[in-house]
Amino acid sequence: MPEAWRPTPRSLDGWQRCRGELTGYLTRLVTREAVAEELAQQAALRMLEAEGVPRAPAELRAWLFRVATNLAVDHLRRHATWRERVLEDTRRRCEGDEAFVAESRLMRGSRRR
């Protein structure tokens, strides 16, 4: 029976070494540093909870970046859906407001001149 994976000082050291780079990478993906830090911490938790995490430093780094990328994509998908709903709701409300529609038409007409 294979030995269960447990975090070792080496794996925790590997996490600490790539943490700054990982957070910077995630910040570029999600554009908000606080969210990036949270996602990096979630990746670390997954490392502590998962089985079969690579032990070699380069493989551990690649594993962490892959997990963090997946977490960022999930985050972006969730929030893109939310933004789309808010925009659609706002558009419906504005289209139902005759005064808003009339003012918008006036503004568009003044930009064309």
N, C-alpha and C positions, 0 to 999 in steps of 0.2 A: 504494500500500500504506500503511495507516495506521501512524502512528508507535507503537512499542511503549511501553507505560506504564512509566515508571520513577519511583520515589519521588523527590520533589523536596523541597527545604527547606520549601516551602509545605505539602506534604502531611504531612511530619513535624511541622511546626509545628501543623497542624490536629489531628493526633493528640495532641500534647502539650496543646493547649488543651482538648480534650474528655475527656482521660484521667480526671481526677478525677470528672467528672460520670458518665462511662461506668462507672467502677468503683463509684460509689455506686448507680447504677441496677442493676448486676449483683449487688451485695451484697443489695439488696432482693429480687431474684429468687431467689438461691441461699442466702441467709442466712448465708453464711460469707465473710468478707472475703478470706481467702487464696485461696479458690476464685475469687472475683470478680476478683481481681487477675490470676490465671492466665488466666482467660477473656478479660480485657481485653488481655493480652499476645498471646493467640492471635488475637484480632481484628486486632491491629496486624500480626502476621506475615502474616495473610491479605491485609491491605492491601498489604504489601510484595511478596507473591507473585502477586497477582491482576492480571489485565488488565482494562482498562476501568473502573478506579476513578475516580470523579468527581474533578475538579480543583477545582471551586468549594468553598469552605469549608463552606457549609451542606449541600451535596450529599454531601460527604465525611463530615460528621458523621452525617447520616442513614444513609449506607451503613455506617459503623462500628457504629451502634446496631442496625441490622438484622442484621448479621453476628454481633454480640455476643449479641443475643437468640436467634438460632438456635443458637449455641454453648451458651447457658444452657439452652435447652429440651432439647437433646441430652443435656447433663450431667444434668439432672433426670430425664429418662426412664431413662437408664442406672442411676442410683442408686435410683430408685423400684423398678425391677425387682429389684435386689439386695436392698432392704429387704423386699420382698414374699416373696422366697425365704427369707430368714432368719426372718421371722415365721412362715411356713408350716412350716419345719423345726422351729422351737422349739415351735410348737403341737402338731405330731405327736409330738415327744419327750415333752412334758408330758402329753398325753393317754394315752400308753403307760405313764406312771408312776402306778401306783395310789395311792401315798402322796401324791403331789402333787395328784391329782384329789380325794382324800378331804379333804385340808387345804383346798383351794380351796372345796369345798362347805361346809365348816365356816365359813370366812371369809365367804362369801356369806350364810350363815344368820345370822351375828352382825351383819351390816350391816343386815339387814331389821328387826331388833328396835328 
